[in-house]
């Protein structure tokens, strides 16, 4: 839910902020280019709470398919 809310309601405002900061712009581009791997690495990292990650990923340029794949792969260890 947080991903979709961020993607379709907050993305425009977040992208305005990203465009003004070169480092954020670089991270946003890396998220798009690395796809599911970037999502997976972010989600297995304990540095950022899961809910915040979903808002961030929704506002980023990561593709929905990559988000779903990375989320599914990062959840596999908890199933075993």
Secondary structure, 3 states (H helix, E strand, C coil): CHHHHHHHHHHHHHHHHHHHCHHHHHHHHHHHHHCHHHHHHHHHCCCCCHHHHHHHHHHCCCCHHHHHHHHHHHHHHHHC
